[in-house]
């Protein structure tokens, strides 16, 4: 679906830039346009209901606090329908740990949608789990077995690579009370239906090729605290206030719309 006109108002920073964060969840920056479709965001539209569910134990303290932190201006939208903004609307498009949740065959069209809503010269910043780094960690542990590494280290390295590609019950749900788990399983479903299942993995070579095919140029690997985006460090989307990373073993890659 292509949008000739934006379905939602485009917010701008004080310097005039329009910034888009796709699949943002609660990780947002002031003045950005944040789009998400998680079940927590949908539930957050009913704050009184959330308070009641929390009071009676159907919504954990952690989840309730997460709901309270959600940006009230966030756009509730299913990105499977496309990006709900007009062509060349944004200076920056950013998404973190979103691409791996899309089927492999859907990723090219999604990146082309990112390019469509970018202005010429605009920047796309993509963050995904780094398959290369995860594989290096696994190989390192295997090479150190049996004398300089332990089987729990080996198990942990395997889990980091494959767990989210095969797990059917979301990890956070396993921590809930039995009745809550049953209700969530009926209403929300498993990881595939919920959207938290990893459907593919990328390294710097495969992601660069994907971005090139989508029409991006000047593709570069970045770090969590480095970017072509002016003032990146002030947004704290990849790094916490203390400078540490939100998600270890991530690959950060940027490219420009030609």
C-alpha positions, 0 to 999 in steps of 0.5 A: 500500500502506497500513501499519497498523503500521510495518514497521521500528522508529521511531528518535527524537532525544534530544528525542523527535522522529521524523524521516524521510529518504526516498531518503537515500543517504549524506546522513544525520543521527544519529538520523533514520530513513533509507530508501533502495533504491539499488544501493550500499545493497543491495551494502553489506549484504555488506561482505566482498564489497565489500572484495573487489570494491574490492581487485580494482578492480571497485569504485572508491575513491570508491564504496567509501568511500561504502559505508563511510559508509552508515548501518548502521541504514538501512532498505532499502526500495523506496518504490514499495511505499509508505512502510513506517511507520504513519500519524502516525509522524513529526514531520518527513518530508524528501526531497532530489532524489528527487521528480524521479526519480518519474514525474509521475503517481506524484508525487501519491500519493507526497506523500499517503504523506508526509502519511499518515505525518506527525503533525498539524502535522508538517512535510514538506520537499521539495528538488528541482532548481529549474526556474525557476532553471535556466531563468533561467540559460539565458535569461541566457546566451542574452541575453548571446550572442554578445558577452558569453557563450560557446557553452560557457556556453550548452552548460553551461546546456542540459546543466544543464536536460536532461542527466539527463532524457535520459542513458542511462548514469549519469555516474559509470559512464563514469568506471569501467574498461571491464570495470566498465562492462560488468558494471554495465550488465548487473547494474544497467542504464541510468539509468531502471532504476537510478533516476537518470533525471529524469522531471519538473521542478518550480518553486515554483508547480508544487510548491506546487500539488502539495503543496496537492493532497496536503493540505499547508498553510502551504506556504513556500519556504525556503533550504538553511539555513532551515526551520520544523524546529527545529535544522535547521542542526545536521543538515547535510542540505542544507548542508555543515559549512562552510555551503555547499550540497550541491546548487546550483540547488535549490528548498526547500519546506515544508508542514504536515500539517493 
